[in-house]
Amino acid sequence: MNQTEDPKVTSVPHIVKEELLASGRWVKLEKTTYVDPAGNTRVWETVKRTTRQTNTDADGVGIIALLKRTLHKDCVVMVKQFRPPLGCFSLEFPAGLIDEGESAEVAALRELKEETGYKGEVVGVTPVTCLDPGLSNCTTQIVMVNINGDEMENINPTQQLGDPEFVDVVLLPLDEFQMKIDELLKKEKIVVDAKVYIFAMGMMQAFFKPRELPVLKQ
């Protein structure tokens, strides 16, 4: 036996069947029967979106948009909105679902314009990534966008929100990103999206302590 082989692993994990338990307009709940690495048959409760399009493996996009303006600090464009599952406001990157026939890039620029009013240029796209794999098969692609804040249409941007969307735009300086988020948390009852806070920690490290692990205050 090869030294890297695990004698306890006797099976390739795989899905046996998926049974619908409940379905709504946007999501559905399934009972997933699967075989684990030890060959045991097990059951999992799985949430799935009902909206994934045929042309993509990602449900939606998240947008890291950097606003660049003359004589101003570079700012990350954020959105704040009330999220019923949390029962409070959340601080997030602009985001949205991918429509039929759209690429991640096209969806990101559309959602950015709708939620914030800004027009930007895509400078990078991540692979398809999972969001909460212990609960759902929901996936996203993060799209990096630069915004020229000196362009006329970006000086006084106008949101193009649909009904019933209510979204506040929040600009946070890139070099103080984590600090400004922490200040906001002390002032308001708000939950920060995990992707946002991890990005903020990364920016803090890049700016100030690139060769050290982050230390979080308790």
C-alpha positions in Angstrom: 0.0 0.0 0.0 1.2 3.5 -0.9 2.2 5.5 2.3 -0.2 8.3 1.2 -3.2 6.0 1.1 -5.6 6.0 4.0 -6.8 2.4 4.8 -10.1 3.8 6.2 -11.1 5.2 2.8 -13.0 2.6 0.9 -15.3 4.5 -1.3 -15.5 7.6 -3.6 -18.0 10.0 -2.0 -21.0 10.5 -4.3 -24.6 11.6 -4.4 -27.2 8.8 -4.5 -30.4 10.8 -4.8 -31.9 14.2 -4.2 -35.5 14.5 -3.0 -37.5 17.7 -3.0 -38.9 18.6 0.5 -40.1 22.2 -0.2 -39.8 24.8 -2.9 -40.4 28.5 -3.1 -39.9 31.2 -5.7 -36.1 31.6 -5.1 -34.9 28.6 -3.1 -35.8 24.9 -2.5 -35.0 22.5 0.2 -33.8 18.9 -0.7 -33.0 15.7 1.2 -29.7 14.6 -0.2 -28.7 11.0 0.2 -25.0 10.4 -0.4 -22.2 7.9 0.3 -19.3 9.2 2.4 -15.6 8.3 2.1 -16.0 5.3 4.4 -18.7 3.8 2.3 -21.6 4.8 4.7 -24.9 6.0 3.3 -25.9 9.3 4.9 -28.6 12.0 4.5 -28.0 15.8 4.3 -30.5 18.7 4.2 -29.5 20.9 1.3 -30.7 24.4 0.2 -30.5 25.3 -3.5 -31.4 28.4 -5.5 -34.0 27.8 -8.2 -32.6 30.6 -10.3 -29.3 29.3 -11.7 -29.1 29.8 -15.4 -28.1 27.2 -17.9 -25.0 29.1 -19.2 -23.1 29.3 -15.9 -22.0 27.3 -12.9 -22.3 30.4 -10.7 -25.5 31.6 -9.2 -24.3 35.2 -9.0 -21.5 37.7 -8.7 -20.0 39.8 -6.0 -18.3 43.0 -7.0 -15.1 44.5 -5.5 -15.3 48.0 -6.9 -12.6 50.5 -6.4 -13.5 54.2 -6.8 -10.5 56.3 -8.0 -10.9 60.1 -7.9 -8.4 63.0 -8.2 -7.4 64.4 -4.8 -9.3 61.7 -2.9 -8.3 58.4 -1.3 -9.2 55.3 -3.3 -12.5 53.9 -1.9 -14.2 50.6 -1.9 -17.8 50.9 -3.0 -20.1 49.0 -0.5 -23.8 48.6 -0.1 -25.9 48.5 3.1 -29.3 46.9 3.1 -31.8 45.3 5.4 -31.6 41.5 5.2 -34.8 39.7 6.5 -33.0 36.4 7.3 -30.7 38.4 9.7 -33.4 40.7 10.9 -31.0 43.7 10.6 -28.8 45.6 8.1 -25.8 44.0 6.5 -22.7 45.6 4.9 -21.8 43.8 1.6 -20.1 44.1 -1.7 -22.5 45.0 -4.5 -23.8 41.7 -5.8 -26.6 40.0 -7.8 -27.7 37.0 -9.7 -26.5 36.2 -13.2 -29.2 36.5 -15.8 -29.6 34.1 -18.7 -27.0 34.7 -21.4 -24.8 36.9 -19.2 -21.2 36.4 -18.4 -20.0 37.2 -14.9 -18.4 40.4 -16.2 -21.6 41.6 -17.8 -23.7 40.7 -14.8 -21.2 42.5 -12.5 -21.3 45.8 -14.4 -25.1 45.7 -14.6 -25.5 45.0 -10.9 -23.0 47.7 -10.0 -24.9 50.3 -12.1 -28.2 49.2 -10.7 -27.2 49.1 -7.0 -24.8 52.0 -6.9 -25.1 54.1 -10.0 -21.4 53.7 -10.9 -20.1 52.7 -14.3 -16.8 50.7 -14.1 -14.3 48.6 -16.0 -13.7 44.9 -15.2 -10.1 44.2 -14.3 -10.4 40.6 -13.0 -12.7 37.7 -12.3 -12.3 34.8 -9.8 -13.1 31.1 -10.5 -16.5 29.9 -9.4 -16.4 29.8 -5.5 -18.8 28.4 -2.9 -20.5 30.5 -0.3 -21.8 28.2 2.5 -21.1 24.6 1.4 -22.3 23.1 4.6 -25.8 24.4 3.9 -26.1 25.2 0.2 -24.8 24.6 -3.3 -24.9 28.4 -3.9 -21.9 29.7 -5.8 -20.5 33.0 -6.9 -17.7 34.7 -8.9 -16.0 37.8 -7.5 -15.5 40.4 -10.1 -12.9 43.2 -9.6 -13.9 46.6 -11.1 -12.2 49.9 -11.3 -14.3 53.1 -11.4 -13.0 56.4 -12.8 -14.6 58.8 -10.4 -13.6 61.8 -12.5 -15.9 60.8 -15.3 -19.1 62.8 -15.5 -21.5 59.9 -15.0 -19.6 58.8 -11.9 -19.5 62.3 -10.2 -23.2 62.1 -9.2 -24.2 58.5 -9.8 -27.8 57.6 -9.9 -29.0 54.2 -8.7 -31.3 52.1 -10.8 -33.0 50.1 -8.2 -36.0 47.8 -8.9 -39.0 47.3 -6.6 -38.7 46.5 -3.7 -34.9 47.2 -3.5 -33.6 49.6 -0.8 -29.8 50.0 -1.0 -27.6 52.6 0.7 -24.1 53.2 -0.9 -21.2 53.3 1.5 -17.7 54.5 0.4 -14.9 53.3 2.6 -11.2 54.3 2.0 -9.1 51.3 1.0 -6.2 52.0 3.3 -8.5 52.3 6.3 -11.0 49.6 5.2 -11.0 47.4 8.3 -10.8 50.3 10.7 -13.8 52.0 9.1 -15.8 48.8 9.2 -14.9 48.3 12.9 -16.0 51.9 13.6 -19.3 51.2 11.8 -19.9 48.1 13.9 -19.6 50.1 17.1 -22.1 52.7 15.9 -24.8 50.5 14.3 -26.5 47.1 14.6 -25.1 45.7 11.4 -23.6 42.4 10.3 -20.7 42.4 7.9 -20.5 39.9 5.1 -17.7 37.4 5.7 -16.2 38.1 2.3 -16.0 41.7 3.1 -14.2 41.3 6.4 -11.7 38.8 5.1 -10.9 41.3 2.3 -10.5 44.0 4.8 -8.1 41.9 6.9 -6.1 41.2 3.7 -5.9 44.9 2.9 -4.8 45.7 6.4 -2.0 43.1 6.1 -1.0 44.3 2.7 -0.7 48.0 3.8 0.9 47.6 7.2 2.1 44.1 8.1 2.7 42.1 5.0 4.9 39.5 6.7 2.8 38.9 9.8 -0.4 37.0 10.6 -3.3 39.2 11.6 -4.2 39.5 15.3 -7.8 40.2 16.0 -8.9 42.1 19.1 -11.3 40.2 21.4 
